Amino acid sequence: MKKQRKLLDVLVFVFLAVGSIFMLYPFIWMIFTSFKPKMHIYLGGLLPKVWDFSSYVQIWSEIPLVRGFLNTILYSVPPVFIGSLVSVAAAFAFAKINFRGKNVIFLLLLSAIMVPFPTIMIPQFVLFSELRMLATPWPLILPKLTGNVLMIFFLRQYLAYVPDSVIEAAKLDGCNYFQIYRRIILHLVGPALAAHAVLWFIGSWNDYLAPTIFIKNEIWQPVTVMVAKFNEQYAINTHVPRIMAGSVLLLVPVLIIYGIFQKWIIESVVFSSVKE
């Protein structure tokens, strides 16, 4: 039995290793291609025969990347942080607070998941246009401050496994709902909150459609839009290394953030919770 288990473990490891190579190869090719001269991409071999950094120099000289990264951080970090706290509060209310119409409100909230963004894109554009916000960053900030429906759903399921006796004990100690939220709930949902916040941050960082529609002032454009315009310029003459360099610049911050919060994401997948 032990030999069979070891053999099975080896086979699973080999299968996963081969699969990871197939999945990582496009990203590795993208990184190495960004350091190649234009005509060398047609030569055989993964590694560059001549290391060329001109693609990255060209990006930094042609577009205001620092401004683009700062704009993207403005659209991703503060709104996601505030929206995550709001999502935890909503999940806590739906999971542990009894009030009239709770289930109906929750079902109405979940129904919003089935509405795709393109269907509300035009109404939002008209709304922000009438509010004269299209020349400001607010169209990409305000919608996120109200929370994330998927995060509310998963955190509610997470908190459903928390014993009610924990909440009742806190009430007996004199805590109100806000104190329970701040002192207990935020600590209990820490791993799950970090995981979903990182995933929301990645989605916000990579967002291209909404900034293209709502941000009309080039000063407030995020780095995704700036790099996309840069890639369009060099897609005409098929300058692949510079297109790949722009993609690498967008990918690196996401990989860094994921690496920092990898522990919390794994803990969220394991889904540990308090039990009676």
N, C-alpha and C positions, 0 to 999 in steps of 0.2 A: 504493500500500500504506500509506503514512504517513497519507494522508487517511482511509482506511478505518479505520485503527487509532484515529486521533483521534476519528472519528465514533463508533466503538464505545465508546471511553472515555467520551465525553460521554453516550451513551445509558445506559451502566452507572451513571455518576454520577447522572444524573437519576432512574433507577429506584431506586437506593439512597437518594437524598435523599427521594423521595416515600414510600418504605417506612419510613424513619426517622421521618418526620412522622406517619404513621399509628400507629407504635409509641409515639412520645413523647406524642402528644396526650392519652391518658388520664391520664398522670402530670401533664402541664401543667394539665389541667382539675382534677385533684385538688388541686393546690397553690393555684390561684386560687380554687377553690370554698371552700377552708378559710378564706379571708379575706372571704367574703361573709356578710351577714346571712341569716337563715334563709329569708325570703320572697324574697330576690333571686335565688335559684338558678333560679327559674322565668322570670326575665327573660332576654332575648336577650343575646348577647355573652359572650365568654370572660373578659374583664377585669372585676373588680368595679367597680360604679358607686359603691359606698361601701365603703371598706376597713374591715373589722371584725376586730379582734384578740381579741374576747371568747372565741372558741372555744379559743384557746391558753391564755388566762388561766383559763378554766374547767377545763381539763385539769390545769394545775399546782395549782389550788386543791383539786381533788376527789381526786386520786390522788397517792401519793408517787412521782413519776416519777424523782427522783434515786435513791431506793432501788431502784426497778425497773431503772434503767440499770446501777447498780452490780451488782445480782444477775445481770443478763444478761452483763455483762463477766466476772463470776466464772465463769459457766457456759461462756463462749465463748473467752476469751483463754488463761488458764492451761491448761485441759484440751486445747485444740487445739494449743497450743505443745508441750506434753509429748507428746501423741499423735502429732504430726507427727514429732518426733525418734524416737519408737518405730517409726513407719511406715518412716522412712528406714533404720533399723537392720534391720528385717525385710526390706525390699526388697534391701538390700545382702547379707544372708545368703542370700536365695533366688537372687540373681543371680550372686554371685561366690564363694560358699563352698560347697564340696562336702561333703555329709553324707548319711547313709543316710536314705532316705524323703523327701528334699526335695520331689520332684515330687508325691508323694502328699499331703504336708502342705499344699502350695500349692493343690492342687485342692480339698482339704477346706476350706481357707480361702476360696477363691473361691465354693464352694457356699453360703457364708453370705450372699452377695449376693442369692441367689434367695429368701431367707427374708424376707418382709415384716415390718415392725415390729409390726403388729397381732397377728401370730401369737405373738410372744414378749412381748407387752405384759403379759398376765396373769401368766405365770410370773415376769417381772421384778418386777411389783407384789407378788406373794406373797413373793419373795425379800427385797426391800427392807423389806417389812412385818415379816417375821420378824427381820430385822436391826435393826428399829426405826430406820430411816433416813428414813421418810416425812416427819418433821418437820424434816429437815435438808436441806442442798443436795447431799449426796453422791450421790443417785440420778442427778443430771444431770452429775456430774463423773466418777465412777468409770468408767463405760463408755467414755468418750472417752480415758482415759489409756492404754488398751491399743492404740490406733492405729485407723486407718481402712482397711478392706479395699480399697476402690477406690484409695486413695492408694498402698497397698502394691503393688497390681497395676500402676498406671501408672509408679511409680518403678522397679519391677523392669524393666519394658520399657525405660525410659530408661537404666538402668544396664547393660542387656544390650549396648548399643552402645559402652560404655566398653571399650577394649582390656584384655585380661587382663595385658598387659605393664606397664600402669600399676600394677596391684596387685602383680605380681611384683617390680617395681623397688622399690616401697615396702618389701616384705618383705626384699629384699636390703640395704636401708638400715637394717634393724633395727626396723622398725615392726611392732607387733602389730596385730590386727584392730581394736581400739578406736582406736588411733592412726590407722590408715588411714581409719576411719570419720570421725574428728574432723577430720583434716587434709586429706583428699582427697575423700571421698564427699560430705560436706556442701557443699563448694565446687562440686563438679560438678553436683549436683542443685539448686543454689540457685534458679534461675528456676522449674523445675518444682515444687519444694517450696513456694515462695512462692505460686504460682498455685493449687495444690491446697489449701494451707492457707487461703487467702482464701476459696475456694469452700466449704470446710468451715466456716469461721467464719461465712459468710453463712447457711448452712443451720442452724447452731447458733443464730445470732442470731434467725432467724425461726421457730425451733421453738415450736410451740404445744401440740401433742398431748401430748408427754412431760411438760412442766411441769404441765399440767392434771391428769395422772394421778398423778404421783409426788410433787408438792409440795403438801402439805396445809396447811402453815403459810403464811399470807398474807404474813408478813414476808419469806419467801424466794422469793416469786413473781417471775418476770422481767417485763420491761416489756411483752412481748407479751400476757401474760395480763391484766395490769392495763389495758392499752389496750382489749383485747377486751371486758372487763367494762364499761369506760366506753362503748364503742360500742354494746353491748347495751342499756345504759340509754337512750341517745338514739335507738336504732333504733326504739323503741316509738312515739315521737312524730315520727319521720322528720326528725330534726335533722341533715341531711346535712352542713353545714359542720363540725360538731363531730366527726362520724365521719371526715371527710376530714382534719381536723387531727390526729386520733390516728394515722391512716395515714401522714401526712407525718412525724410525729415518729419513727415506726419506720423510715421509708425513708431519712432523711437520714444517719444514721450509716453505713449500708451503702454509700451512694453515696460518702461520704468515704473509707471504707476501700478501696473499689474504685478510686477515683481515685488514691489513694496507690500502690497496687500494680498499677496498670494496665500499667506497663512490664514487670513480671515476668510477668504473665499473657500478654501478647502474645509475649514471648520463649519462653514455654513452648509456645504454639501453633506457633510457628515450628520448635520442636524442634531446637535446635542441640546437638551432642554432640561429644565428643572422638573423633578418628579416628586410625588408625595412621599 
